[in-house]
Amino acid sequence: MLSNTANRTPMKNIYKKINRTKYSLGELISIVGSCARNSRETIAAMVDLLESGRVVIRKNGRARRVRVQHAS
């Protein structure tokens, strides 16, 4: 289990697995958000999922690479 450093607690349900069903982007954000403590953690988890390739975005049946640009 993750240790609590600097008063941080891990995300809820960190070991919960989601089956390989096809979800819309909105549904995926909702699922990730239900496991996160706040919106910042939701965004960080979504960025990680998209950049790591663990989530595939499809448009017209073709997989699309998602690039996340950080605002300056």
C-alpha positions in Angstrom: 0.0 0.0 0.0 1.1 3.6 -0.6 2.5 5.4 2.4 1.0 8.7 3.5 3.7 11.3 3.0 3.1 15.0 3.5 -0.5 14.3 4.6 -1.4 12.8 1.2 -3.8 9.9 1.0 -4.0 7.6 -2.0 -6.9 7.6 -4.4 -10.0 5.6 -3.4 -10.3 2.2 -4.9 -6.7 2.2 -6.3 -7.0 -1.6 -7.0 -10.4 -1.5 -8.7 -10.2 -2.8 -12.2 -12.5 -1.7 -15.0 -13.4 -4.3 -17.6 -12.5 -3.8 -21.2 -15.9 -2.6 -22.2 -16.0 0.3 -24.6 -16.8 3.5 -22.8 -17.4 7.0 -24.1 -14.9 9.6 -23.1 -17.5 11.2 -20.7 -18.2 7.8 -19.1 -14.5 7.2 -18.6 -14.0 10.6 -17.0 -16.9 9.9 -14.7 -15.5 6.5 -13.7 -12.0 7.9 -13.0 -13.5 10.9 -11.1 -15.5 8.6 -8.8 -12.2 7.1 -7.7 -10.3 10.4 -7.2 -10.3 12.8 -4.3 -10.7 16.0 -6.4 -10.8 17.3 -9.9 -7.1 17.9 -10.0 -6.5 14.2 -9.3 -9.0 13.2 -11.9 -7.2 15.3 -14.6 -3.8 13.9 -13.6 -5.2 10.3 -13.8 -6.8 10.9 -17.2 -3.6 12.5 -18.6 -1.6 9.5 -17.3 -4.1 7.0 -18.9 -4.1 8.8 -22.2 -0.3 9.4 -22.5 0.6 5.9 -21.4 -1.6 4.3 -24.1 -3.7 2.3 -21.6 -6.7 4.1 -23.0 -7.4 4.2 -26.8 -9.5 6.9 -28.3 -11.2 5.8 -31.5 -12.7 8.0 -34.2 -14.6 6.2 -37.0 -13.2 2.9 -35.9 -9.6 4.0 -36.1 -7.4 4.3 -33.0 -6.1 7.9 -32.5 -3.1 9.0 -30.5 -3.9 11.6 -27.9 -1.4 14.2 -27.0 -1.9 16.3 -23.9 -0.4 19.8 -23.9 0.2 21.5 -20.6 -0.9 25.1 -20.4 1.8 27.5 -19.5 
